[in-house]
Amino acid sequence: MGAVEDLSASVTGGWINLASGMDGCERIEAFFSGQAYEPHRHDTYAIGRTISGVQRFHYRGQVSDGFPGNAIVLHPDEPHDGQAGTEDGFHYRMIYLDPALVQKALGGCRSLPFVPGGVSDDPRLLKAIDDIVAHMSEPMEALQYDDAVFDLARALEAAGSSAGVRRIAPSDYRAADTARQYIRDVAGEGVSLAELERVTGQDRWKLSRDFRALFGTSPYRHLILRRLERARAAIIAGQPLVQAALNAGFADQAHFTRHFRNAFGITPARWRTLVQG
């Protein structure tokens, strides 16, 4: 695993550093003043720590503030935005964690842990987050990362217990996970529920219900986010925005931009500026 890439941008209002990738987990460190992200939603957990300043966001009908010493935990596919709570701006570290990893750590038989309000001071959760984000410039060994994800999943479960984490019964985790992997393998192509039904052997509508309960989003949303991941990797590699969009499976630039903004709260061009300068 490599160190954090030197991709910060000297632009007014903010910068983003991208850490080298780990399976199912994207790590970033960033600074913003003023408005950072428009309302958006992605199919991963957004979990992190505010290093300095006040990280303010609208989430599930309320305004929450993340201060140094708090954990921020945003559930998959929940709309939210982001802005500085003071004129000084805010500096933060965040991971975007695939909910499938949480399911695997918890045994694949529960609804995803939910932390009310998106902010927690649970000490176990804070430690579990720090194990992944405290040293962003350092690589993580494979076993170290697996242990950290396990501890984080258990901490999420404990911190979210008051929200009524429940058993899902009945559910077909095997079929839902097979569908998830199939979508990831063919993300650049069209996929239908009928096709997922054929691949998994499960009724399409039950499969759709189980997928949403287990992974926090719909099969189609999962497909779109995988295409966006491919496009972002291509942009970092230097591809023009139009080419990156087409290669990832989007019909045109407008289609790509709309989905990118809905998922990440900024346009592809703005994101490229922030990470590449």
Phi and psi in degrees as a GROMACS rama.xvg file:
@    title "Ramachandran Plot"
@    xaxis  label "Phi"
@    yaxis  label "Psi"
@TYPE xy
-83.5467  174.578  GLY-2
-82.8757  174.381  ALA-3
-59.3328  129.649  VAL-4
-74.2925  145.106  GLU-5
-82.2823  76.6577  ASP-6
-116.825  13.2843  LEU-7
-66.9139  145.961  SER-8
-110.814  138.062  ALA-9
-87.8671  70.9347  SER-10
-121.354  150.061  VAL-11
-61.7433  127.742  THR-12
98.4514  -14.6078  GLY-13
168.588  170.781  GLY-14
-153.768  159.348  TRP-15
-135.115  128.765  ILE-16
-103.542  131.497  ASN-17
-102.07  125.48  LEU-18
-79.0262  157.415  ALA-19
-61.0499  147.946  SER-20
-73.7802  150.595  GLY-21
-127.49  155.213  MET-22
-60.6642  113.286  ASP-23
80.7828  10.2345  GLY-24
-148.242  120.689  CYS-25
-104.011  132.113  GLU-26
-113.014  135.554  ARG-27
-135.79  156.288  ILE-28
-127.345  136.674  GLU-29
-151.198  160.919  ALA-30
-135.351  137.919  PHE-31
-141.462  147.425  PHE-32
-118.931  145.992  SER-33
71.4273  -147.555  GLY-34
-75.6218  127.748  GLN-35
-100.007  -53.0532  ALA-36
-133.064  138.6  TYR-37
-73.5108  166.064  GLU-38
-55.1625  132.88  PRO-39
-159.291  173.505  HIS-40
-152.608  141.926  ARG-41
-129.792  165.528  HIS-42
-94.7362  18.6087  ASP-43
-113.017  161.683  THR-44
-66.7157  142.721  TYR-45
-110.78  113.754  ALA-46
-131.626  129.474  ILE-47
-169.838  -169.956  GLY-48
-132.453  138.631  ARG-49
-83.3922  126.337  THR-50
-85.9643  -42.7705  ILE-51
-152.339  156.695  SER-52
81.1982  -163.925  GLY-53
-124.726  121.654  VAL-54
-98.4772  106.276  GLN-55
-105.575  140.189  ARG-56
-152.409  149.493  PHE-57
-91.6148  130.884  HIS-58
-156.385  119.33  TYR-59
52.4184  45.8566  ARG-60
81.6814  10.3025  GLY-61
-141.968  165.173  GLN-62
-101.928  127.697  VAL-63
-120.904  150.278  SER-64
-121.168  130.013  ASP-65
-101.321  120.733  GLY-66
-109.307  160.867  PHE-67
-54.5931  131.239  PRO-68
102.803  -11.7834  GLY-69
-100.832  157.246  ASN-70
-102.465  141.797  ALA-71
-110.686  127.276  ILE-72
-136  107.76  VAL-73
-105.986  127.423  LEU-74
-71.7197  148.962  HIS-75
-54.6285  138.992  PRO-76
64.9788  20.1168  ASP-77
-97.5931  124.184  GLU-78
-60.6066  141.009  PRO-79
-161.567  165.095  HIS-80
-128.034  -161.675  ASP-81
-165.39  135.183  GLY-82
-158.393  164.735  GLN-83
-75.1443  137.506  ALA-84
-86.5142  -9.87019  GLY-85
-139.594  171.6  THR-86
-68.7764  -16.4735  GLU-87
-77.7967  -9.58983  ASP-88
79.844  -176.693  GLY-89
-142.633  143.978  PHE-90
-116.823  130.193  HIS-91
-148.409  162.691  TYR-92
-123.437  137.902  ARG-93
-142.887  146.608  MET-94
-118.71  147.265  ILE-95
-113.632  104.822  TYR-96
-105.213  127.728  LEU-97
-61.8704  121.665  ASP-98
-61.6335  -20.3542  PRO-99
-61.834  -32.5728  ALA-100
-67.9048  -37.4416  LEU-101
-64.8021  -43.8203  VAL-102
-60.0718  -44.2712  GLN-103
-63.2001  -41.2949  LYS-104
-66.493  -32.2995  ALA-105
-95.1038  0.888667  LEU-106
98.3875  1.06605  GLY-107
66.2698  31.9807  GLY-108
-136.008  14.4434  CYS-109
-127.546  157.496  ARG-110
-68.2417  155.054  SER-111
-65.1393  138.504  LEU-112
-57.6162  140.812  PRO-113
-127.062  127.553  PHE-114
-101.96  113.12  VAL-115
-59.249  138.247  PRO-116
77.9234  -13.4101  GLY-117
78.1798  1.21602  GLY-118
-132.491  138.417  VAL-119
-144.564  149.298  SER-120
-114.868  21.5888  ASP-121
-61.7487  120.476  ASP-122
-63.306  -34.1775  PRO-123
-66.9811  -39.4696  ARG-124
-66.9652  -42.1971  LEU-125
-60.1777  -43.2115  LEU-126
-65.645  -42.5028  LYS-127
-63.1498  -38.2265  ALA-128
-66.3466  -45.2306  ILE-129
-61.1868  -29.9601  ASP-130
-62.0504  -22.0701  ASP-131
-104.651  -33.3831  ILE-132
-108.896  -10.4742  VAL-133
-65.8509  -32.4129  ALA-134
-125.038  74.5735  HIS-135
-65.2359  -25.7097  MET-136
-83.7867  -4.28299  SER-137
-103.271  141.252  GLU-138
-71.5954  157.568  PRO-139
-113.712  131.434  MET-140
-68.3192  157.496  GLU-141
-58.309  -47.4387  ALA-142
-68.9038  -36.6659  LEU-143
-59.9364  -43.6661  GLN-144
-65.9576  -44.6425  TYR-145
-60.2053  -42.4631  ASP-146
-63.795  -40.3129  ASP-147
-65.6064  -40.1341  ALA-148
-65.6253  -41.0738  VAL-149
-60.5068  -46.8159  PHE-150
-64.1906  -37.8941  ASP-151
-67.4452  -41.8327  LEU-152
-61.1346  -43.6713  ALA-153
-66.2758  -37.9052  ARG-154
-66.8138  -38.1015  ALA-155
-62.1386  -42.9104  LEU-156
-60.9496  -43.7288  GLU-157
-67.8907  -43.4864  ALA-158
-69.0627  -28.011  ALA-159
-96.8007  6.06372  GLY-160
-62.0659  -31.891  SER-161
-69.178  -15.6347  SER-162
-84.0925  -0.0939611  ALA-163
84.8098  45.881  GLY-164
-58.0522  131.549  VAL-165
-131.046  160.992  ARG-166
-74.8527  142.759  ARG-167
-95.9513  121.891  ILE-168
-145.192  129.832  ALA-169
-86.7935  157.74  PRO-170
-142.968  159.184  SER-171
-117.722  85.7714  ASP-172
-63.1502  -40.4439  TYR-173
-58.2114  -46.8252  ARG-174
-65.1793  -43.4362  ALA-175
-64.1319  -41.0168  ALA-176
-70.6834  -34.2534  ASP-177
-62.8558  -42.5134  THR-178
-63.4315  -41.975  ALA-179
-59.501  -45.417  ARG-180
-68.5557  -37.6324  GLN-181
-62.6593  -43.4455  TYR-182
-60.3913  -42.0759  ILE-183
-64.2406  -35.3363  ARG-184
-73.4026  -29.0841  ASP-185
-120.556  30.9944  VAL-186
-58.409  -27.0992  ALA-187
-79.0435  -4.93254  GLY-188
-113.823  167.629  GLU-189
-75.2416  143.727  GLY-190
-134.494  138.4  VAL-191
-117.175  160.462  SER-192
-61.9255  -33.6721  LEU-193
-61.5476  -39.9853  ALA-194
-66.929  -41.5454  GLU-195
-65.3087  -35.6598  LEU-196
-61.2147  -42.2918  GLU-197
-66.6537  -41.2943  ARG-198
-69.055  -37.436  VAL-199
-97.1541  -22.3768  THR-200
77.4009  10.9233  GLY-201
-108.311  144.151  GLN-202
-51.4902  133.673  ASP-203
-59.5355  -37.4594  ARG-204
-78.4992  -36.3683  TRP-205
-65.7864  -40.7781  LYS-206
-58.3608  -44.37  LEU-207
-62.4213  -42.7937  SER-208
-64.7379  -46.0182  ARG-209
-64.5432  -39.7642  ASP-210
-58.8124  -46.9026  PHE-211
-63.8982  -42.1478  ARG-212
-68.4414  -39.7772  ALA-213
-82.0159  -35.1085  LEU-214
-116.87  1.27307  PHE-215
80.734  6.75311  GLY-216
-157.134  173.551  THR-217
-86.5108  160.878  SER-218
-56.6153  -40.5069  PRO-219
-67.0925  -42.388  TYR-220
-61.1452  -38.9118  ARG-221
-62.4995  -40.4081  HIS-222
-61.7484  -47.1448  LEU-223
-61.7851  -42.1376  ILE-224
-67.1749  -31.995  LEU-225
-68.1809  -37.8603  ARG-226
-63.0978  -40.3702  ARG-227
-65.5567  -36.3358  LEU-228
-60.8628  -44.4811  GLU-229
-61.7068  -42.0762  ARG-230
-65.216  -42.6026  ALA-231
-63.8087  -40.6385  ARG-232
-62.2898  -38.774  ALA-233
-67.4156  -38.372  ALA-234
-64.2604  -44.1309  ILE-235
-61.6759  -33.7373  ILE-236
-75.2492  -6.41632  ALA-237
107.096  3.99088  GLY-238
-70.8389  144.126  GLN-239
-60.4789  153.361  PRO-240
-58.2829  -43.1468  LEU-241
-62.8561  -45.3212  VAL-242
-66.3709  -40.6719  GLN-243
-61.193  -39.972  ALA-244
-64.7861  -47.711  ALA-245
-65.3239  -43.0375  LEU-246
-65.4395  -27.3789  ASN-247
-83.2985  -10.1427  ALA-248
109.072  9.27546  GLY-249
-86.8623  146.794  PHE-250
-66.5492  -38.2572  ALA-251
-162.054  179.527  ASP-252
-64.6995  -38.6156  GLN-253
-64.4873  -42.5397  ALA-254
-60.2693  -44.9505  HIS-255
-63.404  -48.1523  PHE-256
-61.8809  -41.3643  THR-257
-62.2294  -46.3335  ARG-258
-68.576  -36.8451  HIS-259
-63.1103  -47.5072  PHE-260
-62.9314  -40.3533  ARG-261
-65.8046  -30.62  ASN-262
-88.3512  -33.7867  ALA-263
-121.978  -7.68783  PHE-264
82.4636  2.95746  GLY-265
-143.211  165.741  ILE-266
-79.5719  160.367  THR-267
-58.7591  -38.5314  PRO-268
-64.7809  -42.7493  ALA-269
-64.4647  -43.6642  ARG-270
-60.5928  -43.3578  TRP-271
-60.3443  -41.312  ARG-272
-62.7532  -43.3191  THR-273
-65.8304  -36.7176  LEU-274
-94.9778  -19.3177  VAL-275
-115.377  -20.8654  GLN-276
